[in-house]
Each structure stands twice: as C-alpha cells, then as structure tokens.
C-alpha cells in the first residue's frame, strides 16, 4: 500500500505488514498512540488485538480506547493475509460516550419480596411483629435511595423498585448488600429475616424488563430465597444465597396441590410418571407414590424408566414382580401418549435431566413435584408445580400429598418402604435437610407398613463397591481451607451411591467444611457428589459444572475427564472462598465507616 496515500488521509491510519509490524503511518496517528514513531513496532502488541480480529474488523465491531479517546477500527476491503493491511481509526469518542450513557440510563425493574413473611410474623414475639417489617421496610428504602432508585410497596411483603442499568450495575458490584443488612435484623426467632430480589433488564422494551424481573424473583424464591437474581437478554446471574431454606409451617399448600392434582388426573385419559435419568431411590419412591395416587383415583398410570443403577435393582425388581405398577420404556410411552395425557415429573425440575424429553414435549399438561432449587433452565408454566426446597426429598413431598387424597390409608407396604428409603437416601438417614415435616412423613409411612429392616436391605452394596468406597476415603486429600477431595478409579454402575457415601463419611472428619467425591460410572462419565456444612454453597459449585442440588448437598455427571473436573472444582472452591473473604472485608469496611460517622 502506498504510504503517500496513507499520509493524505483525513483520519488516523497505518499499514501493517504480513509479520504484524507497522510499515507506514500518517501524522494523525499521534492522536491514537503517544509514541513519536511506531514504524517497525508490532501492531498487535500496541493494540492488544489479534490478527484474526483485525481481519474481521469490517464485520465485527472493534473498539480501541487510547489517550482518553475511543476509536472504531476498520480495514481496506481488499486486505489479504499475505499483503499489507491498511487500518483506519475512526474516532467515535462522542458517539460511544452517548451510547454508553444511553445504556446506563436504560430502564430496569426489580421486585423485592420478604421471604416467609407469614411464618416470620407468626413466629415472632408480639412486640416484634410490627418492628421486623418496619425495619425491613427502612433498610430496603434506604438501599434504594442510595442508588437514587424509588422503592414502592405493593403489599405487606412485596416491593417494586424502578432503576436503570447503571444503578443496577452498582447494586451488582456491591453484591446486593441489602441482603446482608436484612439478615442482621434481630427477630427473636429461630430463623433470620431475609429478602429475595428479582431484577430484569432488556434491550427490547420496559414490558420485557418487567417480565424478566418477575421470572427472576420466581427463580430466587424457588432457589430458597435470601438472594438476588438478575435476568437480562444475555442470561441469568445469581447473587447471595448464603442461607439454607427453612421449613414452612403452612400445611394448607399440600392440600391445595393435592386437590389440583386430583382434578388433572380425573381429566386425563392416562398418566405418565417419570423422574430424572438413571433414577435414584428418591425418584423411584416418588414415582411409586404418584402411581399409588393414580390407582386410588381409578386412573391408569405408567412409570417411565429407561435404565437404572444397580443400587435400585432389588426394589425395582420387587415392584416389577408385583405387576401392580406399569413400568415401561420411553419408546412405548411415546406410542401411547395422547392429547389428553398427563405427565407427572418427580425429583427434577429441569428439562435436560428428565428421563424422556420427547414425552414431556408430547404431553400438553405437566405436574412437577420436586425439592431441588430452580435454575435458569427450569420448567416454566406447568399446570401444577409443587417445588419446596426446604423438603428433604421428593418422596417426603409425595407422602404429604398422599395424606390429602382420602381419609382412608391407601398405601401398601412396598410403597411405604420405597418412599421411606427415598427420604433416607436424600436426607442421609435423617441427618441433613431434615425438619419436623420430614419426620411426620416418615411416621406416616411407618404406620403405612414400612419395615425399617427391609428398607436397610435396599442399601446393601456389593463387596467390591464397599472396597472401592473404603479406598476412596483412605486416599482422600484434605486442603488447608477445610475441603476434602476423594477420587476413585473403579468404574461401576453404583458410583453415584458410593460417592454420596464417601462424601458423607468425609464430612464426619473434624475441621472439614465441605467434601467432594469423584468417580467414574460404567458409561465412562465423571460423577461428583458434594457435601457441605453450610460455609460453602456446593450447589453453586456444581451448577457451574452443569449439575445442581442444594446448599449443602449437590452433584453432577459430566463427560469431562475426572482429572479435569477435579481441577475445575478446586479452582471454583478457591474462587468461592476468595470472593467470600473479599465480601467479608467489604462488609467490615462499611461497618467501620458507619461507626466513624456515628
């Protein structure tokens, strides 16, 4: 390219040779770079861009900020890899500043909800019943004022806040500090006050932002509350979520849900029931319970299972041998489904995890009964969604529902034992996520004929699996931050069960805050079971790997190699603790500032 041509251009421009060196430049380039002479310097070192980016400059926007100015880069159209490239620097400082301001001023909506409001007020001493809402109200409004964003009350436990993108980014940077402030309120009860926030921001319209905010709040509440969820056109982000879900005292909801399910079952020609792929004892127990409800209501039901782990063999074979349950393959279910069919999904709320996604698409009416926290890809718009994250298991929720269908006990011994086994598996034998309602459900199942000795037989493992478990525990690695990591090279169909037992055992070691057990199943997948005492949210760690679960118990199955998964987990755990420490220091700094002001 003729350097004389470049020197006559009215905008900064330079030529770059095939080796990436600046071969020519006009005097106006001093507006871009402070250097007197850039000839011979690497263009890509000067700008930080790669050659591939530069070659796509005319189709993909490339912005360079230098000398407090903003430039948009583009190149000559006939540019080739083996020839000099002419790069033009179109100053866009004013335009970009205006666009950035427009983006910051884009309207955003946030909905704020006081978690468990009825339980909070009912459980508080009489003197605190008015004080607690007033304190929350004051904190929420002061927080809104600090971001110049008006907060309007829309009910005893609900607010709406009008803000913009710039202010919302400030809230995100502070990790929604109001969550911590509300949690510090003295409530004189056995669980702290907390709020949930759902914020929406869309480039399309204010209506779209409002709908995103509503979905974000529903997601925050479905994940247990005490957190903020921000939904934008680009995706969903989570903040907070440091508290576990608390058991709700309101017993009327199961009765309402049971009534709704009865109406749907009565209207259906047949009912299909399925859980997640490779179901565990809880998924199978909840499915058996749903089948019992359908049988009581006189409706044909079909439990859809493709494959299951060896750990489920004994109870699966027992149920199949009775011929009381129609356990079928997905292929048969797809041939049988009609427009009037009802689908009951248990122990999962995510489309990517269900046994047969095609069956879910074929059924127009869907019921979900689950105890896992909601995620961005959870089902939307189900006819009935009974998702309670405080519950130990889906079997616990199913046992509660069954009690509202009739005064007559219609559960048999096998059903009671399978559902009790489901509760025991997910609660680690009543040691985690166990509330009064968990024991009430177990007591009801015991009265229904559940034999704990028979249930114990469901959990027996092969000798080689027991050996693999012992070796994994013996070879566990304990880090300085109180996290244990155990791995097993034995590939077995019971890896999921073994890992769960290994992580549970590691949590009994003094000083252990969290435990991760990794192994490979018979399909070559890496299976991870994670446990925590509450200082580390293992659900957040597993979600980043494509899994999920609860605050203190979560898991994932992935096709990535075990060593890579282990390295990722360690990196995520380190980042989690660093972030927590940074937030702790930030809170201490804010507290000190407040004390100085006082």
Order of alpha helices (4+ residues) and beta strands (2+ residues): alpha-beta-beta-alpha-alpha-beta-beta-beta-alpha-beta-alpha-alpha-beta-beta-alpha-alpha-beta-alpha-beta-beta-alpha-beta-alpha-beta-alpha-beta-alpha-beta-alpha-beta-beta-alpha-alpha-alpha-alpha-alpha-beta-beta-alpha-beta-beta-alpha-beta-beta-alpha
